[in-house]
Amino acid sequence: MGGNPHAGDPMSKRNFARLAAYIYEYSGIKMPESKKTMLEGRLRRRQRTIGAPTLDDYCDYIFAAENLAAEGLSLINAVTTNKTDFFREPGHFEYLSKVILPDMTARGVRTIRAWSAACSTGPEPYTMAMVLDDHAENRGGPAYGILATDLDTDVLETARSGIYPAELVDPVPEALQRKYVMFPRDLARRDVRMVPALRSAIGFARLNLMDERYPVGEPMHLIFCRNVLIYFDKPTQRQVVSRLVDCLKPGGHLFLGHSESITGHDLPLTQVANTVFRKD
């Protein structure tokens, strides 16, 4: 039989430590020893693609000076977690629809600026767009624009396309599906697409939450940064949330994941609902 008998060998502890240090420095994601097997599994496809005989050879390839910029990006794309759903943590969207948007409408806000700060393949910003668009159309709410960013360039391509397996939109209420989801005429095809009005309302861009500043333009009314902080250590969480707060308008709202907390971070935020915070 052909093939490389060492292709499936585990990487050395030294190379795992090199990779873990790079991943943490670049993305803030912790990579403890317990995740070594998971990391090896995620890197094997890339190892095969570039033709590296072993994972240790692949590590040497990554850290070669001429490869690091491009291959480091492939490494980060491989390790980022991209679980996401439409209307995930639906209580957030209910609070947005029933409390925040009516208040903003009553106060005469003309255009809502919203940011999905770790948008993955796009269900979160498209859900935000559905809620904002429906409120604008049915209740005379403000116009809106959404910025959606992620570290992973691969998921951003999917997000821009707005194309998803049909079963992924099951959590979207039927009335919103009829308005915002295009189903194929050929029922044998299982992909759906977000309507052009939603796609044009969202600007997708790459952004690293580990950067010192977030170049997002004018301050935001709404920031969703959910189920990201859990991958960071406490000091990194504090830095990221502080920078997010800097991007919020006074009175703007920050949405975190339901397992995330800002307790002890001493930030100008007041909790107004479950993992929903208003900037003081």
Sequence and secondary structure as in RCSB ss.txt:
>XXXX:A:sequence
MGGNPHAGDPMSKRNFARLAAYIYEYSGIKMPESKKTMLEGRLRRRQRTIGAPTLDDYCDYIFAAENLAAEGLSL
INAVTTNKTDFFREPGHFEYLSKVILPDMTARGVRTIRAWSAACSTGPEPYTMAMVLDDHAENRGGPAYGILATD
LDTDVLETARSGIYPAELVDPVPEALQRKYVMFPRDLARRDVRMVPALRSAIGFARLNLMDERYPVGEPMHLIFC
RNVLIYFDKPTQRQVVSRLVDCLKPGGHLFLGHSESITGHDLPLTQVANTVFRKD
>XXXX:A:secstr
  S TTTT    HHHHHHHHHHHHHHH     GGGHHHHHHHHHHHHHHHT SSHHHHHHHHHSTTTHHHHHHHH
HHHHS     TTSSHHHHHHIIIIIHHHHHHTT  EEEEEETT TTTHHHHHHHHHHHHHHHHH   EEEEEEEE
S HHHHHHHHHTEEEGGGGTTS HHHHHHHEE  SSTT  EEEE HHHHHHEEEEE  TTSSS    S EEEEEE
 S GGGS HHHHHHHHHHHHHTEEEEEEEEE TT   TTS  SEEEEETTEEEE 
